[in-house]
Amino acid sequence: MHQYIGTILAGGQSSRFGEHKAFARRKNKFFYQYSIEALQAITPKIYLVSHPAITDRFIAKEVTIIQDTPSFQGYGPLAGIYSVMEREQAEWYFVLPIDSPFITHQSMEVLLAHLEDEYEAIVPIVNEKPQPLISIYNFKIKKKLFSALKSQDLSMNSLLTQLHVKFVEEFNEDSFININEQRDYIKFIT
């Protein structure tokens, strides 16, 4: 069993962006490559949970590309995290989205420095808001994830209310810039 597994969430529709964000570029790199690089400093074992329509477009030998567990296909980030836990057991899962191309391994290392066994999640606070998609989750939450998915309570913030969470505020907010729409891309990338 690995101590840490990296989990990259790339299963969304990217409807607000207008195309799959995983393949948008910043400085000649695809967005998904930034997530891989940030996680490689922590663990060599990385899963990328892909939307079925784009699974074959990823060029990343250093990651294992999977899709959501069939019974929860398309259920959002909770399904992606659960699917990796279902696929391979580890103690902790470092989770990153596909659309935060400014994320760095330094942010992952700050989270890692706050790992304590008594917690079920280590979650950054940036601009007074929790960042559940750039966080660390313990395998202990798998049953809670399953219950949330079964009841279709798919909110990450709702999940956080059920967990023993350590919130961490020591971050440069620029690392957490999220590109959701073309206007975000124009503002932060071009």
N, C-alpha and C positions, 0 to 999 in steps of 0.2 A: 504494500500500500504506500502510495506517495504521501508525503506530508502536505504538499501544496499542488494544486492543479489550477492552471489558468483557464478561464472561460470567457470567450469573446462572443457577444450576442449580436448576430447579424441576421436575425430572422424576420425583421419587420418588413412592411410593405413599402416604406419610404414614400408614401403617397404625398406628403407635404413637400418633399424635396423634388419629386417629379421623376426620379430615377433612383436606382439602388445606390445608397450612400456609400456602401462598402467600396465602390469603384470610383468615387470622386477622388480627386488628387489634391495634395498639398505638397509643394516642392518636389514634384515628379514622383511622389509615392502615393499609393492608394491608401485611403483612410485605414483600412483594416491592417495595413502594415505597421502603423503607429501603435496599434493595440498589441500586436505581436511583440514588437520591440520592447514595449513597457513591461510585458509579462516575462519575457525571456530573462530578465535580470533576476527574477524570483524563482522560476521553475522551467525546466525543459519540457514539461508535460503540459501542452496547451490544446484545448478543444475550441473549435470555432463552430458555433451553432448557426447554421445557415437556413435562409429561406429556400424552399425547394427549387424555386425558379432559377436560383443563381449558384447552386452548389458546385457545379462544374466549372464556374468561371474563376474560382480562387486558384492562385498559383502560390502555394505555401507548403513546401515540403516539411517545414518544421512544426506543423500543426496537424491535428486530426480533425477532419471536417465531418460533422454529423448534422442531422436534422432533429427537430423536436421528436420526443417519444410519440408514436402515432396517435395514441389516445388523447394527447394534449397538443397536437399540431395546431400552430397558429394562436396559442394561448398567451403569447407575449413573453416577457423576460422571465417570469416565474417558470414557465415551461422550459425555457432554455437552460436555466440553472438546474432544474430538476432532471432534465435529460442527461446532463453531464454527470450528475450524482448517480443516476441510474446506470450509466455506462461504466463509470469507474469510481471506486471509493478512494477518498483522500481525507485528511483531517480538515483541511481548509481549502476553499475555492475562491480564488481571486477573480472577480467579475469586472469586465469592461464592456462598454458598448462599442459599436462600430463607428459611431459618429462623433467621437471626441479626439480629433487628430492632434491635439496639443498635449495629450496625456504623456507622462514621462515615467521612466522607471523610478525616478526620485519620489514621485507621489506614491507609487506602490511600496517603496521602501519605508516611507513614513507610516503607511498603514501597517506594514509588517512589524514595525517597531512597537506597535500598540497591541499586538496579539496577546491575548490572555485567555487561558482555557475556560475561565468562568463565563465568558461571553459567547453568544451565538453569532454575532455579527460585529464587524468593525466598519463604521460608516462615516465618511467625511461630512462635515458641515461646511458649506461654501455659501457666502452671502446669506447666512442664517437659514439655509435650506439643506436638509439631508440629501445626499447624493447616493441613492441605493443602487444605482447601476455602475458605480465605480466604488466597489466595496469588497469586503471579504466575508464569506459565510462559512460557518462550520457545518460539517456533515450532519450534526445533530438536528438541523432544521429540515431534513428531508421529509419527515412525516408531516410537518407543518406545511411544507410546500405542497405535498400531495393533497392534503385536506383542502388547502386554498384552491388548488386546481380543480378538485372534484366539485367543490361548491361554486366554482367560477368566480371566486373573489380574487381577481387578477391584479389588484393594486399592490405595487411594491411598498408604498407607504403603509397600507393596511397590514401587510406582512410584518413590517418593522414594529408595529404596535404589539405584535404577538411574541417578539423576540427580546432576549436580554442583549441590548445593543450598547456598545461603547462608541460614543460619538467623538470624532476627532476634528479639531478646528485649525490645524497647523498647515494650511495649504495656500499655494499661490492660485488664485482664482482663474488665472489664464489657462492653467492645465485642464480646467474643467469646462472650457468652452465647448458647447454642444451645437453641432450643425444640423438643424432640423429642416430649414427651408432654404431656397435659393438666395434669399436676401441675407441669411446668416453667412452663406458661402461668400457672397460678394463683400460683406462687411469684414469678415475675419480672414479670408483666404486670398482674395484677389486684390 
